[in-house]
Amino acid sequence: MTDLSDELAAKRAAIRKARNSTKPAIPAEQVIAILKADLARAQAAIDGLPHRERRAG
């Protein structure tokens, strides 16, 4: 879990830095690729749950 926490902290720091900058440091295509990879990881984790746990509520 520590690796994931460190990764999220690094992403948050990069986002904060980018928001404070007037010149983007990362091209939009790269940002979209990172977001798609994160979405794929989240979807894989959801798919790995037993069907009963997938239902909200």
CHARMM-style PDB file with segment names, atoms N, HN, CA, C and O in Angstrom:
ATOM      1  N   MET     1       0.807  -1.192   0.000  1.00  0.00      PROA
ATOM      2  CA  MET     1       0.000   0.000   0.000  1.00  0.00      PROA
ATOM      3  C   MET     1       0.854   1.261   0.000  1.00  0.00      PROA
ATOM      4  O   MET     1       0.433   2.300  -0.510  1.00  0.00      PROA
ATOM      5  N   THR     2       2.032   1.174   0.562  1.00  0.00      PROA
ATOM      6  HN  THR     2       2.374   0.330   0.976  1.00  0.00      PROA
ATOM      7  CA  THR     2       2.895   2.347   0.631  1.00  0.00      PROA
ATOM      8  C   THR     2       3.272   2.828  -0.760  1.00  0.00      PROA
ATOM      9  O   THR     2       3.313   4.033  -1.008  1.00  0.00      PROA
ATOM     10  N   ASP     3       3.549   1.897  -1.674  1.00  0.00      PROA
ATOM     11  HN  ASP     3       3.516   0.918  -1.473  1.00  0.00      PROA
ATOM     12  CA  ASP     3       3.906   2.294  -3.030  1.00  0.00      PROA
ATOM     13  C   ASP     3       2.782   3.085  -3.678  1.00  0.00      PROA
ATOM     14  O   ASP     3       3.029   4.086  -4.351  1.00  0.00      PROA
ATOM     15  N   LEU     4       1.550   2.638  -3.476  1.00  0.00      PROA
ATOM     16  HN  LEU     4       1.349   1.825  -2.929  1.00  0.00      PROA
ATOM     17  CA  LEU     4       0.409   3.332  -4.052  1.00  0.00      PROA
ATOM     18  C   LEU     4       0.243   4.708  -3.410  1.00  0.00      PROA
ATOM     19  O   LEU     4      -0.053   5.682  -4.101  1.00  0.00      PROA
ATOM     20  N   SER     5       0.431   4.791  -2.098  1.00  0.00      PROA
ATOM     21  HN  SER     5       0.671   3.999  -1.537  1.00  0.00      PROA
ATOM     22  CA  SER     5       0.327   6.072  -1.403  1.00  0.00      PROA
ATOM     23  C   SER     5       1.393   7.040  -1.893  1.00  0.00      PROA
ATOM     24  O   SER     5       1.113   8.218  -2.113  1.00  0.00      PROA
ATOM     25  N   ASP     6       2.609   6.546  -2.064  1.00  0.00      PROA
ATOM     26  HN  ASP     6       2.836   5.589  -1.886  1.00  0.00      PROA
ATOM     27  CA  ASP     6       3.686   7.391  -2.571  1.00  0.00      PROA
ATOM     28  C   ASP     6       3.403   7.850  -3.995  1.00  0.00      PROA
ATOM     29  O   ASP     6       3.676   8.995  -4.357  1.00  0.00      PROA
ATOM     30  N   GLU     7       2.855   6.946  -4.796  1.00  0.00      PROA
ATOM     31  HN  GLU     7       2.633   6.017  -4.502  1.00  0.00      PROA
ATOM     32  CA  GLU     7       2.532   7.280  -6.180  1.00  0.00      PROA
ATOM     33  C   GLU     7       1.443   8.351  -6.232  1.00  0.00      PROA
ATOM     34  O   GLU     7       1.535   9.298  -7.014  1.00  0.00      PROA
ATOM     35  N   LEU     8       0.418   8.200  -5.403  1.00  0.00      PROA
ATOM     36  HN  LEU     8       0.344   7.431  -4.769  1.00  0.00      PROA
ATOM     37  CA  LEU     8      -0.653   9.192  -5.373  1.00  0.00      PROA
ATOM     38  C   LEU     8      -0.144  10.543  -4.878  1.00  0.00      PROA
ATOM     39  O   LEU     8      -0.543  11.586  -5.396  1.00  0.00      PROA
ATOM     40  N   ALA     9       0.726  10.526  -3.886  1.00  0.00      PROA
ATOM     41  HN  ALA     9       1.050   9.678  -3.465  1.00  0.00      PROA
ATOM     42  CA  ALA     9       1.292  11.773  -3.368  1.00  0.00      PROA
ATOM     43  C   ALA     9       2.109  12.474  -4.451  1.00  0.00      PROA
ATOM     44  O   ALA     9       2.047  13.697  -4.584  1.00  0.00      PROA
ATOM     45  N   ALA    10       2.866  11.712  -5.216  1.00  0.00      PROA
ATOM     46  HN  ALA    10       2.916  10.719  -5.109  1.00  0.00      PROA
ATOM     47  CA  ALA    10       3.670  12.294  -6.295  1.00  0.00      PROA
ATOM     48  C   ALA    10       2.770  12.887  -7.379  1.00  0.00      PROA
ATOM     49  O   ALA    10       3.057  13.958  -7.914  1.00  0.00      PROA
ATOM     50  N   LYS    11       1.690  12.189  -7.696  1.00  0.00      PROA
ATOM     51  HN  LYS    11       1.458  11.319  -7.262  1.00  0.00      PROA
ATOM     52  CA  LYS    11       0.750  12.699  -8.709  1.00  0.00      PROA
ATOM     53  C   LYS    11       0.096  13.982  -8.231  1.00  0.00      PROA
ATOM     54  O   LYS    11      -0.037  14.942  -8.990  1.00  0.00      PROA
ATOM     55  N   ARG    12      -0.309  13.995  -6.974  1.00  0.00      PROA
ATOM     56  HN  ARG    12      -0.201  13.216  -6.357  1.00  0.00      PROA
ATOM     57  CA  ARG    12      -0.936  15.211  -6.426  1.00  0.00      PROA
ATOM     58  C   ARG    12       0.036  16.385  -6.457  1.00  0.00      PROA
ATOM     59  O   ARG    12      -0.348  17.504  -6.797  1.00  0.00      PROA
ATOM     60  N   ALA    13       1.286  16.131  -6.104  1.00  0.00      PROA
ATOM     61  HN  ALA    13       1.598  15.222  -5.828  1.00  0.00      PROA
ATOM     62  CA  ALA    13       2.295  17.196  -6.121  1.00  0.00      PROA
ATOM     63  C   ALA    13       2.503  17.712  -7.542  1.00  0.00      PROA
ATOM     64  O   ALA    13       2.640  18.917  -7.752  1.00  0.00      PROA
ATOM     65  N   ALA    14       2.528  16.812  -8.511  1.00  0.00      PROA
ATOM     66  HN  ALA    14       2.417  15.833  -8.341  1.00  0.00      PROA
ATOM     67  CA  ALA    14       2.703  17.217  -9.905  1.00  0.00      PROA
ATOM     68  C   ALA    14       1.505  18.034 -10.386  1.00  0.00      PROA
ATOM     69  O   ALA    14       1.668  19.005 -11.125  1.00  0.00      PROA
ATOM     70  N   ILE    15       0.309  17.643  -9.966  1.00  0.00      PROA
ATOM     71  HN  ILE    15       0.177  16.854  -9.365  1.00  0.00      PROA
ATOM     72  CA  ILE    15      -0.892  18.391 -10.348  1.00  0.00      PROA
ATOM     73  C   ILE    15      -0.868  19.783  -9.743  1.00  0.00      PROA
ATOM     74  O   ILE    15      -1.181  20.763 -10.420  1.00  0.00      PROA
ATOM     75  N   ARG    16      -0.494  19.880  -8.455  1.00  0.00      PROA
ATOM     76  HN  ARG    16      -0.240  19.084  -7.905  1.00  0.00      PROA
ATOM     77  CA  ARG    16      -0.406  21.192  -7.807  1.00  0.00      PROA
ATOM     78  C   ARG    16       0.598  22.085  -8.515  1.00  0.00      PROA
ATOM     79  O   ARG    16       0.337  23.263  -8.760  1.00  0.00      PROA
ATOM     80  N   LYS    17       1.747  21.513  -8.840  1.00  0.00      PROA
ATOM     81  HN  LYS    17       1.959  20.556  -8.642  1.00  0.00      PROA
ATOM     82  CA  LYS    17       2.791  22.281  -9.520  1.00  0.00      PROA
ATOM     83  C   LYS    17       2.293  22.754 -10.885  1.00  0.00      PROA
ATOM     84  O   LYS    17       2.540  23.896 -11.273  1.00  0.00      PROA
ATOM     85  N   ALA    18       1.600  21.891 -11.607  1.00  0.00      PROA
ATOM     86  HN  ALA    18       1.400  20.963 -11.292  1.00  0.00      PROA
ATOM     87  CA  ALA    18       1.095  22.249 -12.921  1.00  0.00      PROA
ATOM     88  C   ALA    18       0.033  23.341 -12.829  1.00  0.00      PROA
ATOM     89  O   ALA    18      -0.022  24.233 -13.676  1.00  0.00      PROA
ATOM     90  N   ARG    19      -0.802  23.271 -11.809  1.00  0.00      PROA
ATOM     91  HN  ARG    19      -0.758  22.547 -11.121  1.00  0.00      PROA
ATOM     92  CA  ARG    19      -1.846  24.291 -11.643  1.00  0.00      PROA
ATOM     93  C   ARG    19      -1.254  25.658 -11.361  1.00  0.00      PROA
ATOM     94  O   ARG    19      -1.814  26.679 -11.760  1.00  0.00      PROA
ATOM     95  N   ASN    20      -0.127  25.679 -10.676  1.00  0.00      PROA
ATOM     96  HN  ASN    20       0.329  24.850 -10.351  1.00  0.00      PROA
ATOM     97  CA  ASN    20       0.510  26.942 -10.329  1.00  0.00      PROA
ATOM     98  C   ASN    20       1.377  27.484 -11.461  1.00  0.00      PROA
ATOM     99  O   ASN    20       1.881  28.603 -11.368  1.00  0.00      PROA
ATOM    100  N   SER    21       1.553  26.730 -12.497  1.00  0.00      PROA
ATOM    101  HN  SER    21       1.143  25.821 -12.573  1.00  0.00      PROA
ATOM    102  CA  SER    21       2.393  27.131 -13.621  1.00  0.00      PROA
ATOM    103  C   SER    21       1.523  27.680 -14.749  1.00  0.00      PROA
ATOM    104  O   SER    21       0.407  27.212 -14.976  1.00  0.00      PROA
ATOM    105  N   THR    22       2.053  28.675 -15.448  1.00  0.00      PROA
ATOM    106  HN  THR    22       2.959  29.055 -15.264  1.00  0.00      PROA
ATOM    107  CA  THR    22       1.327  29.218 -16.595  1.00  0.00      PROA
ATOM    108  C   THR    22       1.702  28.478 -17.869  1.00  0.00      PROA
ATOM    109  O   THR    22       1.022  28.600 -18.888  1.00  0.00      PROA
ATOM    110  N   LYS    23       2.777  27.718 -17.811  1.00  0.00      PROA
ATOM    111  HN  LYS    23       3.329  27.619 -16.983  1.00  0.00      PROA
ATOM    112  CA  LYS    23       3.239  26.964 -18.966  1.00  0.00      PROA
ATOM    113  C   LYS    23       3.170  25.468 -18.628  1.00  0.00      PROA
ATOM    114  O   LYS    23       3.846  25.022 -17.701  1.00  0.00      PROA
ATOM    115  N   PRO    24       2.372  24.691 -19.357  1.00  0.00      PROA
ATOM    116  CA  PRO    24       2.259  23.269 -19.038  1.00  0.00      PROA
ATOM    117  C   PRO    24       3.593  22.539 -19.182  1.00  0.00      PROA
ATOM    118  O   PRO    24       4.320  22.717 -20.160  1.00  0.00      PROA
ATOM    119  N   ALA    25       3.891  21.713 -18.178  1.00  0.00      PROA
ATOM    120  HN  ALA    25       3.301  21.569 -17.384  1.00  0.00      PROA
ATOM    121  CA  ALA    25       5.135  20.947 -18.195  1.00  0.00      PROA
ATOM    122  C   ALA    25       4.936  19.596 -18.870  1.00  0.00      PROA
ATOM    123  O   ALA    25       5.891  18.991 -19.357  1.00  0.00      PROA
ATOM    124  N   ILE    26       3.684  19.124 -18.897  1.00  0.00      PROA
ATOM    125  HN  ILE    26       2.908  19.615 -18.501  1.00  0.00      PROA
ATOM    126  CA  ILE    26       3.381  17.823 -19.470  1.00  0.00      PROA
ATOM    127  C   ILE    26       2.381  18.018 -20.604  1.00  0.00      PROA
ATOM    128  O   ILE    26       1.358  18.677 -20.422  1.00  0.00      PROA
ATOM    129  N   PRO    27       2.667  17.456 -21.758  1.00  0.00      PROA
ATOM    130  CA  PRO    27       1.719  17.580 -22.872  1.00  0.00      PROA
ATOM    131  C   PRO    27       0.375  16.919 -22.531  1.00  0.00      PROA
ATOM    132  O   PRO    27       0.323  15.938 -21.789  1.00  0.00      PROA
ATOM    133  N   ALA    28      -0.689  17.466 -23.078  1.00  0.00      PROA
ATOM    134  HN  ALA    28      -0.647  18.263 -23.681  1.00  0.00      PROA
ATOM    135  CA  ALA    28      -2.034  16.960 -22.803  1.00  0.00      PROA
ATOM    136  C   ALA    28      -2.150  15.475 -23.146  1.00  0.00      PROA
ATOM    137  O   ALA    28      -2.828  14.731 -22.436  1.00  0.00      PROA
ATOM    138  N   GLU    29      -1.505  15.039 -24.213  1.00  0.00      PROA
ATOM    139  HN  GLU    29      -0.955  15.642 -24.789  1.00  0.00      PROA
ATOM    140  CA  GLU    29      -1.573  13.630 -24.610  1.00  0.00      PROA
ATOM    141  C   GLU    29      -1.018  12.722 -23.524  1.00  0.00      PROA
ATOM    142  O   GLU    29      -1.545  11.637 -23.277  1.00  0.00      PROA
ATOM    143  N   GLN    30       0.049  13.173 -22.880  1.00  0.00      PROA
ATOM    144  HN  GLN    30       0.477  14.054 -23.080  1.00  0.00      PROA
ATOM    145  CA  GLN    30       0.657  12.377 -21.808  1.00  0.00      PROA
ATOM    146  C   GLN    30      -0.260  12.331 -20.586  1.00  0.00      PROA
ATOM    147  O   GLN    30      -0.383  11.293 -19.936  1.00  0.00      PROA
ATOM    148  N   VAL    31      -0.897  13.448 -20.280  1.00  0.00      PROA
ATOM    149  HN  VAL    31      -0.798  14.291 -20.808  1.00  0.00      PROA
ATOM    150  CA  VAL    31      -1.826  13.487 -19.153  1.00  0.00      PROA
ATOM    151  C   VAL    31      -2.985  12.526 -19.406  1.00  0.00      PROA
ATOM    152  O   VAL    31      -3.384  11.780 -18.511  1.00  0.00      PROA
ATOM    153  N   ILE    32      -3.519  12.544 -20.616  1.00  0.00      PROA
ATOM    154  HN  ILE    32      -3.195  13.150 -21.342  1.00  0.00      PROA
ATOM    155  CA  ILE    32      -4.627  11.647 -20.958  1.00  0.00      PROA
ATOM    156  C   ILE    32      -4.182  10.192 -20.852  1.00  0.00      PROA
ATOM    157  O   ILE    32      -4.937   9.353 -20.361  1.00  0.00      PROA
ATOM    158  N   ALA    33      -2.977   9.884 -21.302  1.00  0.00      PROA
ATOM    159  HN  ALA    33      -2.364  10.566 -21.701  1.00  0.00      PROA
ATOM    160  CA  ALA    33      -2.467   8.514 -21.209  1.00  0.00      PROA
ATOM    161  C   ALA    33      -2.353   8.066 -19.754  1.00  0.00      PROA
ATOM    162  O   ALA    33      -2.683   6.925 -19.431  1.00  0.00      PROA
ATOM    163  N   ILE    34      -1.892   8.949 -18.880  1.00  0.00      PROA
ATOM    164  HN  ILE    34      -1.624   9.876 -19.143  1.00  0.00      PROA
ATOM    165  CA  ILE    34      -1.768   8.631 -17.455  1.00  0.00      PROA
ATOM    166  C   ILE    34      -3.153   8.382 -16.854  1.00  0.00      PROA
ATOM    167  O   ILE    34      -3.347   7.430 -16.098  1.00  0.00      PROA
ATOM    168  N   LEU    35      -4.110   9.242 -17.194  1.00  0.00      PROA
ATOM    169  HN  LEU    35      -3.953  10.016 -17.808  1.00  0.00      PROA
ATOM    170  CA  LEU    35      -5.465   9.077 -16.668  1.00  0.00      PROA
ATOM    171  C   LEU    35      -6.105   7.784 -17.160  1.00  0.00      PROA
ATOM    172  O   LEU    35      -6.794   7.105 -16.399  1.00  0.00      PROA
ATOM    173  N   LYS    36      -5.885   7.440 -18.424  1.00  0.00      PROA
ATOM    174  HN  LYS    36      -5.325   7.991 -19.043  1.00  0.00      PROA
ATOM    175  CA  LYS    36      -6.427   6.194 -18.961  1.00  0.00      PROA
ATOM    176  C   LYS    36      -5.809   4.985 -18.262  1.00  0.00      PROA
ATOM    177  O   LYS    36      -6.506   4.009 -17.984  1.00  0.00      PROA
ATOM    178  N   ALA    37      -4.506   5.041 -17.975  1.00  0.00      PROA
ATOM    179  HN  ALA    37      -3.940   5.834 -18.201  1.00  0.00      PROA
ATOM    180  CA  ALA    37      -3.843   3.941 -17.277  1.00  0.00      PROA
ATOM    181  C   ALA    37      -4.401   3.801 -15.862  1.00  0.00      PROA
ATOM    182  O   ALA    37      -4.618   2.686 -15.386  1.00  0.00      PROA
ATOM    183  N   ASP    38      -4.633   4.928 -15.190  1.00  0.00      PROA
ATOM    184  HN  ASP    38      -4.457   5.834 -15.576  1.00  0.00      PROA
ATOM    185  CA  ASP    38      -5.218   4.895 -13.845  1.00  0.00      PROA
ATOM    186  C   ASP    38      -6.624   4.313 -13.887  1.00  0.00      PROA
ATOM    187  O   ASP    38      -7.000   3.522 -13.022  1.00  0.00      PROA
ATOM    188  N   LEU    39      -7.395   4.703 -14.888  1.00  0.00      PROA
ATOM    189  HN  LEU    39      -7.089   5.346 -15.590  1.00  0.00      PROA
ATOM    190  CA  LEU    39      -8.751   4.179 -15.030  1.00  0.00      PROA
ATOM    191  C   LEU    39      -8.729   2.673 -15.278  1.00  0.00      PROA
ATOM    192  O   LEU    39      -9.551   1.938 -14.729  1.00  0.00      PROA
ATOM    193  N   ALA    40      -7.801   2.220 -16.093  1.00  0.00      PROA
ATOM    194  HN  ALA    40      -7.134   2.817 -16.539  1.00  0.00      PROA
ATOM    195  CA  ALA    40      -7.691   0.786 -16.375  1.00  0.00      PROA
ATOM    196  C   ALA    40      -7.346   0.010 -15.107  1.00  0.00      PROA
ATOM    197  O   ALA    40      -7.885  -1.074 -14.879  1.00  0.00      PROA
ATOM    198  N   ARG    41      -6.450   0.557 -14.278  1.00  0.00      PROA
ATOM    199  HN  ARG    41      -6.012   1.436 -14.463  1.00  0.00      PROA
ATOM    200  CA  ARG    41      -6.087  -0.100 -13.022  1.00  0.00      PROA
ATOM    201  C   ARG    41      -7.284  -0.160 -12.075  1.00  0.00      PROA
ATOM    202  O   ARG    41      -7.523  -1.182 -11.431  1.00  0.00      PROA
ATOM    203  N   ALA    42      -8.032   0.934 -11.996  1.00  0.00      PROA
ATOM    204  HN  ALA    42      -7.838   1.764 -12.520  1.00  0.00      PROA
ATOM    205  CA  ALA    42      -9.211   0.955 -11.132  1.00  0.00      PROA
ATOM    206  C   ALA    42     -10.250  -0.040 -11.631  1.00  0.00      PROA
ATOM    207  O   ALA    42     -10.858  -0.757 -10.835  1.00  0.00      PROA
ATOM    208  N   GLN    43     -10.456  -0.087 -12.945  1.00  0.00      PROA
ATOM    209  HN  GLN    43      -9.963   0.495 -13.591  1.00  0.00      PROA
ATOM    210  CA  GLN    43     -11.441  -1.018 -13.497  1.00  0.00      PROA
ATOM    211  C   GLN    43     -11.015  -2.464 -13.260  1.00  0.00      PROA
ATOM    212  O   GLN    43     -11.855  -3.316 -12.971  1.00  0.00      PROA
ATOM    213  N   ALA    44      -9.718  -2.749 -13.379  1.00  0.00      PROA
ATOM    214  HN  ALA    44      -9.035  -2.057 -13.614  1.00  0.00      PROA
ATOM    215  CA  ALA    44      -9.215  -4.098 -13.129  1.00  0.00      PROA
ATOM    216  C   ALA    44      -9.444  -4.493 -11.668  1.00  0.00      PROA
ATOM    217  O   ALA    44      -9.780  -5.641 -11.377  1.00  0.00      PROA
ATOM    218  N   ALA    45      -9.263  -3.544 -10.759  1.00  0.00      PROA
ATOM    219  HN  ALA    45      -8.990  -2.611 -10.996  1.00  0.00      PROA
ATOM    220  CA  ALA    45      -9.503  -3.823  -9.340  1.00  0.00      PROA
ATOM    221  C   ALA    45     -10.983  -4.099  -9.097  1.00  0.00      PROA
ATOM    222  O   ALA    45     -11.331  -5.002  -8.336  1.00  0.00      PROA
ATOM    223  N   ILE    46     -11.846  -3.331  -9.737  1.00  0.00      PROA
ATOM    224  HN  ILE    46     -11.562  -2.598 -10.355  1.00  0.00      PROA
ATOM    225  CA  ILE    46     -13.291  -3.548  -9.596  1.00  0.00      PROA
ATOM    226  C   ILE    46     -13.672  -4.903 -10.178  1.00  0.00      PROA
ATOM    227  O   ILE    46     -14.438  -5.652  -9.573  1.00  0.00      PROA
ATOM    228  N   ASP    47     -13.137  -5.212 -11.347  1.00  0.00      PROA
ATOM    229  HN  ASP    47     -12.515  -4.603 -11.839  1.00  0.00      PROA
ATOM    230  CA  ASP    47     -13.439  -6.491 -11.986  1.00  0.00      PROA
ATOM    231  C   ASP    47     -12.970  -7.675 -11.148  1.00  0.00      PROA
ATOM    232  O   ASP    47     -13.531  -8.766 -11.242  1.00  0.00      PROA
ATOM    233  N   GLY    48     -11.950  -7.464 -10.335  1.00  0.00      PROA
ATOM    234  HN  GLY    48     -11.494  -6.577 -10.258  1.00  0.00      PROA
ATOM    235  CA  GLY    48     -11.423  -8.525  -9.482  1.00  0.00      PROA
ATOM    236  C   GLY    48     -12.270  -8.795  -8.249  1.00  0.00      PROA
ATOM    237  O   GLY    48     -12.084  -9.810  -7.579  1.00  0.00      PROA
ATOM    238  N   LEU    49     -13.193  -7.900  -7.946  1.00  0.00      PROA
ATOM    239  HN  LEU    49     -13.344  -7.075  -8.490  1.00  0.00      PROA
ATOM    240  CA  LEU    49     -14.065  -8.081  -6.788  1.00  0.00      PROA
ATOM    241  C   LEU    49     -15.128  -9.131  -7.105  1.00  0.00      PROA
ATOM    242  O   LEU    49     -15.558  -9.269  -8.250  1.00  0.00      PROA
ATOM    243  N   PRO    50     -15.543  -9.867  -6.079  1.00  0.00      PROA
ATOM    244  CA  PRO    50     -16.670 -10.777  -6.299  1.00  0.00      PROA
ATOM    245  C   PRO    50     -17.900  -9.964  -6.721  1.00  0.00      PROA
ATOM    246  O   PRO    50     -18.060  -8.814  -6.309  1.00  0.00      PROA
ATOM    247  N   HSD    51     -18.752 -10.557  -7.529  1.00  0.00      PROA
ATOM    248  HN  HSD    51     -18.622 -11.490  -7.864  1.00  0.00      PROA
ATOM    249  CA  HSD    51     -19.896  -9.836  -8.093  1.00  0.00      PROA
ATOM    250  C   HSD    51     -20.734  -9.164  -7.017  1.00  0.00      PROA
ATOM    251  O   HSD    51     -21.211  -8.048  -7.223  1.00  0.00      PROA
ATOM    252  N   ARG    52     -20.919  -9.800  -5.899  1.00  0.00      PROA
ATOM    253  HN  ARG    52     -20.531 -10.706  -5.731  1.00  0.00      PROA
ATOM    254  CA  ARG    52     -21.758  -9.255  -4.825  1.00  0.00      PROA
ATOM    255  C   ARG    52     -21.188  -7.950  -4.278  1.00  0.00      PROA
ATOM    256  O   ARG    52     -21.948  -7.051  -3.919  1.00  0.00      PROA
ATOM    257  N   GLU    53     -19.857  -7.830  -4.208  1.00  0.00      PROA
ATOM    258  HN  GLU    53     -19.239  -8.560  -4.500  1.00  0.00      PROA
ATOM    259  CA  GLU    53     -19.232  -6.631  -3.657  1.00  0.00      PROA
ATOM    260  C   GLU    53     -19.206  -5.472  -4.645  1.00  0.00      PROA
ATOM    261  O   GLU    53     -18.970  -4.335  -4.236  1.00  0.00      PROA
ATOM    262  N   ARG    54     -19.438  -5.718  -5.911  1.00  0.00      PROA
ATOM    263  HN  ARG    54     -19.630  -6.641  -6.243  1.00  0.00      PROA
ATOM    264  CA  ARG    54     -19.415  -4.667  -6.916  1.00  0.00      PROA
ATOM    265  C   ARG    54     -20.619  -3.737  -6.800  1.00  0.00      PROA
ATOM    266  O   ARG    54     -20.549  -2.569  -7.184  1.00  0.00      PROA
ATOM    267  N   ARG    55     -21.708  -4.253  -6.275  1.00  0.00      PROA
ATOM    268  HN  ARG    55     -21.765  -5.202  -5.963  1.00  0.00      PROA
ATOM    269  CA  ARG    55     -22.929  -3.470  -6.204  1.00  0.00      PROA
ATOM    270  C   ARG    55     -22.812  -2.412  -5.115  1.00  0.00      PROA
ATOM    271  O   ARG    55     -22.413  -2.703  -3.988  1.00  0.00      PROA
ATOM    272  N   ALA    56     -23.161  -1.196  -5.465  1.00  0.00      PROA
ATOM    273  HN  ALA    56     -23.486  -0.959  -6.381  1.00  0.00      PROA
ATOM    274  CA  ALA    56     -23.134  -0.102  -4.489  1.00  0.00      PROA
ATOM    275  C   ALA    56     -24.381  -0.171  -3.614  1.00  0.00      PROA
ATOM    276  O   ALA    56     -25.489  -0.394  -4.102  1.00  0.00      PROA
ATOM    277  N   GLY    57     -24.179   0.026  -2.312  1.00  0.00      PROA
ATOM    278  HN  GLY    57     -23.279   0.207  -1.915  1.00  0.00      PROA
ATOM    279  CA  GLY    57     -25.318   0.104  -1.411  1.00  0.00      PROA
ATOM    280  C   GLY    57     -25.815  -1.151  -0.977  1.00  0.00      PROA
ATOM    281  OT1 GLY    57     -26.778  -1.202  -0.212  1.00  0.00      PROA
TER     282      GLY     57
END
